[in-house]
């Protein structure tokens, strides 16, 4: 059994439980994202996999081998921290070669170092010093260092937080491409929904120390397990609703549903909301983002919804009709 398999892992610090039977499955060569808010336990899960914390219960298998009782250096795990944490007195090649430990003096190390630098798009940078690199380049050197020993799994602990927003997208793409080219099994810990959905093959949503749902980005977005996942994975308009006979009734009218019944809430994705002139809604605010716009509409019952549209087309004070396209998500109480 290759890849990474975490099953029933629990961890408490004193009387405070942090992980409560967490489970994570990552296929060989896949990139998984553990997505959750601050304090949900995702970094502790990463530290348990790395061996920096010992689990109170459960198992961790890397490449088919149980590693729960092994020291960190015996687990074949590569770490890419939040900040690159390069050694300032070592060259780029020295930093990457440092990840090879005692093998750093062997004859084939220079070739392996250059191979890893090529993987991350920094071929020929070996003689440079860390201070001569941009933040994104430093983070790619950290990835090369993690890949150098050919680890069983690479763990990335929110590695893009320190980068400017304009740089994050490019570096994310570079890191994903390098991991795929290396055939590495990897786990990215993040609280950024866009980062998780755009980078990962599989996303595991963590809440209160438990993985509440794992699946492809498309599965989590289209079929969330509960209302919490629906609102955390992407933006959602949530309204009180009741469902019966295949119809959900809420402030947006009667909407088709797959057959649920009861009282609860309906979640609608902002891009499902279509605005047209006239109607009982009133445009309250328009936010323009270049590629699209967010338009907040006040509803007759006093509530509001936020629609995403490709163009602006409406101004504050305009009266609009709000129509829903596509299936909605209903969650009974």
BATOR-634147 format. One record per residue (C-alpha): x negated, y negated, z negated; residue number from 0; residue in one letter. Coordinates in nm, 4 decimals. Layout:
> X	Y	Z	NUM	A
...
This chain:
> 0.0000	0.0000	0.0000	0	X
> -0.1817	-0.3115	0.1236	1	X
> -0.1050	-0.6765	0.0579	2	X
> -0.0040	-0.8140	-0.2813	3	X
> 0.2622	-0.6575	-0.5024	4	X
> 0.3652	-0.8175	-0.8320	5	X
> 0.6315	-0.6333	-1.0286	6	X
> 0.8020	-0.7128	-1.3575	7	X
> 0.5325	-0.9520	-1.4780	8	X
> 0.6010	-1.1264	-1.8086	9	X
> 0.3828	-1.3741	-1.9924	10	X
> 0.4406	-1.5772	-2.3077	11	X
> 0.2270	-1.8345	-2.4809	12	X
> 0.3022	-1.7932	-2.8479	13	X
> 0.6788	-1.7865	-2.8858	14	X
> 0.7343	-1.9550	-2.5488	15	X
> 0.8074	-1.7194	-2.2566	16	X
> 0.6760	-1.8517	-1.9239	17	X
> 0.7145	-1.5530	-1.6914	18	X
> 1.0194	-1.3297	-1.7374	19	X
> 0.9757	-1.0214	-1.5201	20	X
> 0.8564	-1.2047	-1.2079	21	X
> 0.8289	-0.9995	-0.8876	22	X
> 0.6587	-1.0957	-0.5616	23	X
> 0.5892	-0.8953	-0.2442	24	X
> 0.3424	-1.0205	0.0177	25	X
> 0.2674	-0.8035	0.3205	26	X
> -0.0877	-0.7577	0.4432	27	X
> -0.1916	-1.0642	0.6456	28	X
> 0.1170	-1.2673	0.5485	29	X
> 0.1292	-1.6139	0.3939	30	X
> 0.3749	-1.6449	0.1055	31	X
> 0.4792	-1.9629	-0.0716	32	X
> 0.5912	-1.9629	-0.4343	33	X
> 0.8194	-2.2649	-0.4494	34	X
> 0.9518	-2.4181	-0.7679	35	X
> 0.9663	-2.7310	-0.9835	36	X
> 0.6978	-2.8235	-1.2346	37	X
> 0.7064	-2.6006	-1.5422	38	X
> 0.8834	-2.3058	-1.3767	39	X
> 0.5845	-2.0713	-1.4190	40	X
> 0.4418	-2.0608	-1.0673	41	X
> 0.0863	-2.1629	-1.1650	42	X
> 0.0898	-1.9116	-1.4509	43	X
> 0.1898	-1.6435	-1.2003	44	X
> -0.1059	-1.7417	-0.9832	45	X
> -0.3402	-1.7256	-1.2828	46	X
> -0.2112	-1.3792	-1.3741	47	X
> -0.2787	-1.2562	-1.0193	48	X
> -0.6265	-1.4116	-1.0315	49	X
> -0.6980	-1.2546	-1.3708	50	X
> -0.7396	-1.5818	-1.5585	51	X
> -0.4392	-1.4846	-1.7733	52	X
> -0.3472	-1.1339	-1.8840	53	X
> 0.0164	-1.0361	-1.8353	54	X
> 0.2121	-0.9123	-2.1367	55	X
> 0.3977	-0.6657	-1.9132	56	X
> 0.4247	-0.5664	-1.5477	57	X
> 0.1785	-0.4764	-1.2738	58	X
> -0.0318	-0.6533	-1.0093	59	X
> -0.1577	-0.4563	-0.7090	60	X
> -0.3957	-0.5987	-0.4476	61	X
> -0.4674	-0.3895	-0.1420	62	X
> -0.2977	-0.0920	-0.3043	63	X
> -0.5119	-0.1090	-0.6201	64	X
> -0.3825	-0.1906	-0.9681	65	X
> -0.5900	-0.4842	-1.0929	66	X
> -0.4141	-0.5700	-1.4194	67	X
> -0.7056	-0.4506	-1.6320	68	X
> -0.9832	-0.5964	-1.4158	69	X
> -1.1838	-0.9131	-1.4781	70	X
> -1.1319	-1.1957	-1.2235	71	X
> -1.4599	-1.1292	-1.0409	72	X
> -1.3582	-0.7660	-0.9851	73	X
> -1.0231	-0.8422	-0.8211	74	X
> -1.1390	-0.9608	-0.4752	75	X
> -0.9394	-1.2818	-0.5060	76	X
> -1.0303	-1.6113	-0.3387	77	X
> -0.9166	-1.9393	-0.4974	78	X
> -0.8484	-2.2730	-0.3278	79	X
> -0.7813	-2.5225	-0.6129	80	X
> -0.5744	-2.8418	-0.6132	81	X
> -0.8858	-3.0433	-0.5409	82	X
> -1.1687	-2.8962	-0.3375	83	X
> -1.4021	-2.8843	-0.6429	84	X
> -1.7147	-2.8606	-0.4272	85	X
> -2.0569	-2.8679	-0.5879	86	X
> -2.1841	-3.2201	-0.5103	87	X
> -2.5517	-3.1151	-0.5139	88	X
> -2.5016	-2.8346	-0.2588	89	X
> -2.4630	-2.8713	0.1162	90	X
> -2.1496	-2.7490	0.2925	91	X
> -2.3291	-2.4241	0.3751	92	X
> -2.4464	-2.3939	0.0154	93	X
> -2.0918	-2.4338	-0.1127	94	X
> -1.9534	-2.1723	0.1258	95	X
> -2.2406	-1.9336	0.0560	96	X
> -2.1923	-1.9758	-0.3184	97	X
> -1.8691	-1.7801	-0.2812	98	X
> -2.0803	-1.4783	-0.1860	99	X
> -2.2416	-1.4619	-0.5308	100	X
> -2.5593	-1.2568	-0.5468	101	X
> -2.5309	-1.1769	-0.1795	102	X
> -2.5995	-1.5432	-0.1021	103	X
> -2.9682	-1.4592	-0.0394	104	X
> -2.9037	-1.1711	0.1997	105	X
> -3.0030	-1.1919	0.5647	106	X
> -2.6485	-1.1993	0.7020	107	X
> -2.5186	-1.4798	0.4820	108	X
> -2.6018	-1.7653	0.7200	109	X
> -2.4013	-1.5960	0.9946	110	X
> -2.1064	-1.5343	0.7605	111	X
> -2.1139	-1.8958	0.6386	112	X
> -2.1093	-2.0288	0.9946	113	X
> -1.8343	-1.7818	1.0866	114	X
> -1.6171	-1.9124	0.8018	115	X
> -1.6894	-2.2746	0.8928	116	X
> -1.5845	-2.1982	1.2507	117	X
> -1.2631	-2.0438	1.1157	118	X
> -1.1703	-2.3691	0.9412	119	X
> -1.2764	-2.5898	1.2320	120	X
> -1.6017	-2.7146	1.0767	121	X
> -1.8609	-2.5321	1.2836	122	X
> -2.1943	-2.7185	1.2711	123	X
> -2.1124	-2.8974	0.9433	124	X
> -2.3294	-2.6719	0.7283	125	X
> -2.6049	-2.9278	0.6597	126	X
> -2.3682	-3.2042	0.5509	127	X
> -2.3120	-3.2952	0.1876	128	X
> -1.9633	-3.3091	0.0294	129	X
> -1.9722	-3.6901	-0.0021	130	X
> -2.0051	-3.7106	0.3775	131	X
> -1.6709	-3.5361	0.4297	132	X
> -1.3130	-3.6588	0.4255	133	X
> -1.0666	-3.5181	0.1732	134	X
> -0.9162	-3.2886	0.4353	135	X
> -1.2578	-3.1608	0.5411	136	X
> -1.3514	-3.0904	0.1790	137	X
> -1.0355	-2.8865	0.1356	138	X
> -1.1198	-2.6832	0.4450	139	X
> -1.4676	-2.6169	0.3047	140	X
> -1.2983	-2.4896	-0.0127	141	X
> -1.0923	-2.2531	0.2039	142	X
> -1.4066	-2.1343	0.3869	143	X
> -1.5692	-2.0657	0.0488	144	X
> -1.2658	-1.8624	-0.0602	145	X
> -1.2666	-1.6617	0.2653	146	X
> -1.6407	-1.5917	0.2713	147	X
> -1.6385	-1.2793	0.0465	148	X
> -1.3481	-1.1296	0.2495	149	X
> -1.1062	-1.1261	-0.0455	150	X
> -0.8007	-0.9045	-0.0715	151	X
> -0.5849	-1.2109	-0.1300	152	X
> -0.6369	-1.5892	-0.1142	153	X
> -0.4551	-1.8013	-0.3749	154	X
> -0.3896	-2.1683	-0.2953	155	X
> -0.2871	-2.3797	-0.5948	156	X
> -0.1086	-2.6876	-0.4538	157	X
> -0.4190	-2.7614	-0.2431	158	X
> -0.2778	-3.0609	-0.0548	159	X
> -0.1632	-3.2755	-0.3490	160	X
> -0.4691	-3.5004	-0.3458	161	X
> -0.4405	-3.5782	0.0268	162	X
> -0.2715	-3.8813	0.1777	163	X
> 0.0736	-3.7990	0.3117	164	X
> -0.0345	-3.8858	0.6663	165	X
> -0.3152	-3.6271	0.6412	166	X
> -0.1266	-3.3431	0.4741	167	X
> 0.0537	-3.2169	0.7834	168	X
> -0.2648	-3.1863	0.9872	169	X
> -0.4597	-3.0145	0.7078	170	X
> -0.1685	-2.7761	0.6399	171	X
> -0.1647	-2.6750	1.0048	172	X
> -0.5425	-2.6251	1.0032	173	X
> -0.5312	-2.4143	0.6852	174	X
> -0.2472	-2.1961	0.8130	175	X
> -0.4255	-2.1428	1.1453	176	X
> -0.7488	-2.0481	0.9660	177	X
> -0.5718	-1.8006	0.7363	178	X
> -0.3937	-1.6389	1.0311	179	X
> -0.7122	-1.6174	1.2355	180	X
> -0.8895	-1.4531	0.9411	181	X
> -0.5981	-1.2112	0.8913	182	X
> -0.5894	-1.3111	0.5246	183	X
> -0.3135	-1.2256	0.2788	184	X
> -0.2393	-1.5532	0.0993	185	X
> -0.0152	-1.7081	-0.1652	186	X
> 0.0510	-2.0815	-0.1713	187	X
> 0.1918	-2.2350	-0.4889	188	X
> 0.3819	-2.5578	-0.4254	189	X
> 0.6753	-2.7732	-0.5363	190	X
> 0.7029	-2.9257	-0.1863	191	X
> 0.9962	-2.7776	0.0088	192	X
> 0.8727	-2.8997	0.3462	193	X
> 0.5300	-2.7515	0.2805	194	X
> 0.6708	-2.4117	0.1859	195	X
> 0.9227	-2.3896	0.4691	196	X
> 0.6831	-2.5056	0.7402	197	X
> 0.3781	-2.3006	0.6373	198	X
> 0.4939	-1.9701	0.4922	199	X
> 0.6081	-1.6427	0.6470	200	X
> 0.8015	-1.5683	0.3280	201	X
> 0.9131	-1.8044	0.0509	202	X
> 0.9776	-1.7032	-0.3101	203	X
> 1.1856	-1.9509	-0.5098	204	X
> 1.0927	-1.9509	-0.8784	205	X
> 1.3116	-2.0789	-1.1611	206	X
> 1.2539	-2.0410	-1.5356	207	X
> 0.9820	-1.7804	-1.4887	208	X
> 1.1761	-1.5585	-1.2465	209	X
> 1.1680	-1.5251	-0.8678	210	X
> 1.5365	-1.5793	-0.7973	211	X
> 1.5147	-1.5199	-0.4214	212	X
> 1.2500	-1.4268	-0.1661	213	X
> 1.2927	-1.4257	0.2092	214	X
> 1.1969	-1.5994	0.5301	215	X
> 1.2370	-1.9780	0.5376	216	X
> 1.5355	-1.9333	0.7691	217	X
> 1.7038	-1.6844	0.5331	218	X
> 1.6628	-1.9048	0.2280	219	X
> 1.7957	-2.2108	0.4094	220	X
> 2.0935	-2.0380	0.5716	221	X
> 2.1799	-1.7827	0.3007	222	X
> 2.0669	-1.9073	-0.0426	223	X
> 2.1367	-1.6756	-0.3333	224	X
> 2.2998	-1.9437	-0.5481	225	X
> 2.3720	-2.3144	-0.5645	226	X
> 2.0357	-2.3825	-0.7314	227	X
> 1.8469	-2.2328	-0.4378	228	X
> 2.0723	-2.4130	-0.1894	229	X
> 1.9925	-2.7524	-0.3400	230	X
> 1.6218	-2.6818	-0.3898	231	X
> 1.5459	-2.5370	-0.0470	232	X
> 1.6298	-2.8310	0.1733	233	X
> 1.8747	-3.1124	0.1186	234	X
> 2.2409	-3.0340	0.0505	235	X
> 2.5622	-3.2267	-0.0045	236	X
> 2.7415	-3.0608	-0.2981	237	X
> 3.1143	-3.1118	-0.3545	238	X
> 3.3697	-2.9579	-0.5894	239	X
> 3.5824	-2.7114	-0.3945	240	X
> 3.8273	-2.4223	-0.4052	241	X
> 3.8379	-2.1280	-0.1664	242	X
> 4.1145	-1.8894	-0.0638	243	X
> 4.2133	-1.6946	0.2488	244	X
> 3.8951	-1.7857	0.4353	245	X
> 3.9345	-2.1608	0.3812	246	X
> 3.7375	-2.3946	0.1532	247	X
> 3.9153	-2.7143	0.0460	248	X
> 3.7035	-3.0104	-0.0650	249	X
> 3.6780	-3.3878	-0.0182	250	X
> 3.5785	-3.3308	0.3452	251	X
> 3.9005	-3.1410	0.4186	252	X
> 3.9695	-2.7747	0.4892	253	X
> 3.6605	-2.5894	0.6083	254	X
> 3.6232	-2.2297	0.7310	255	X
> 3.4436	-1.9857	0.5008	256	X
> 3.3390	-1.6193	0.5166	257	X
> 3.6090	-1.5050	0.2768	258	X
> 3.5103	-1.6185	-0.0728	259	X
> 3.7769	-1.7174	-0.3213	260	X
> 3.7977	-1.9115	-0.6444	261	X
> 3.6960	-2.2489	-0.7786	262	X
> 3.3396	-2.3755	-0.7465	263	X
> 3.1255	-2.5888	-0.5211	264	X
> 3.0586	-2.6144	-0.1516	265	X
> 2.7135	-2.7026	-0.0144	266	X
> 2.6854	-2.8653	0.3269	267	X
> 2.3586	-2.9461	0.4996	268	X
> 2.3296	-3.3170	0.5928	269	X
> 2.2684	-3.2325	0.9587	270	X
> 2.6095	-3.0584	0.9669	271	X
> 2.7873	-3.3885	0.9039	272	X
> 2.9013	-3.5610	1.2236	273	X
> 3.0114	-3.9242	1.2053	274	X
> 3.2465	-4.0911	1.4510	275	X
> 3.4054	-4.4392	1.4535	276	X
> 3.7277	-4.4911	1.2601	277	X
> 3.8501	-4.2830	0.9688	278	X
> 3.8678	-4.3307	0.5940	279	X
> 3.4960	-4.3181	0.5122	280	X
> 3.2865	-4.6331	0.4725	281	X
> 2.9156	-4.6523	0.5529	282	X
> 2.7365	-4.7662	0.2383	283	X
> 2.3705	-4.7372	0.3365	284	X
> 2.1529	-4.6610	0.6399	285	X
> 1.7964	-4.5321	0.6001	286	X
> 1.5889	-4.5179	0.9191	287	X
> 1.2985	-4.2716	0.9375	288	X
> 1.1999	-4.2993	1.3025	289	X
> 1.2760	-3.9400	1.4074	290	X
> 1.6196	-3.9578	1.2439	291	X
> 1.8322	-4.1579	1.0004	292	X
> 2.0175	-4.0869	0.6765	293	X
> 2.3579	-4.2470	0.6456	294	X
> 2.5396	-4.2563	0.3117	295	X
> 2.9182	-4.2619	0.3441	296	X
> 3.1659	-4.3411	0.0661	297	X
> 3.4675	-4.1087	0.0693	298	X
> 3.8257	-4.2052	-0.0208	299	X
> 3.8101	-4.0061	-0.3473	300	X
> 3.5195	-4.2194	-0.4696	301	X
> 3.2487	-3.9651	-0.3928	302	X
> 2.9822	-3.9956	-0.1254	303	X
> 2.7933	-3.7822	0.1269	304	X
> 2.4583	-3.8289	0.3019	305	X
> 2.4469	-3.7388	0.6706	306	X
> 2.1353	-3.6951	0.8874	307	X
> 2.1674	-3.8210	1.2437	308	X
> 1.9265	-3.8575	1.5368	309	X
> 2.0190	-4.2195	1.5960	310	X
> 2.1516	-4.4930	1.3709	311	X
> 2.4721	-4.5887	1.5547	312	X
> 2.6438	-4.7189	1.2395	313	X
> 2.5959	-5.0125	1.0035	314	X
> 2.6930	-5.0694	0.6393	315	X
> 3.0645	-5.1496	0.6181	316	X
> 3.1612	-4.9462	0.9275	317	X
> 3.4587	-4.7142	0.8867	318	X
> 3.3814	-4.3601	0.9983	319	X
> 3.5322	-4.0164	1.0162	320	X
> 3.3186	-3.7371	0.8668	321	X
> 3.3421	-3.3985	1.0355	322	X
> 3.1603	-3.0766	0.9409	323	X
> 3.0042	-2.8536	1.2057	324	X
> 2.9120	-2.4911	1.1401	325	X
> 2.9599	-2.2617	0.8390	326	X
> 2.9455	-2.3992	0.4858	327	X
> 2.8096	-2.2411	0.1675	328	X
> 3.0613	-2.1801	-0.1105	329	X
> 2.9560	-2.0801	-0.4620	330	X
> 3.2221	-1.9797	-0.7125	331	X
> 3.1820	-2.0854	-1.0752	332	X
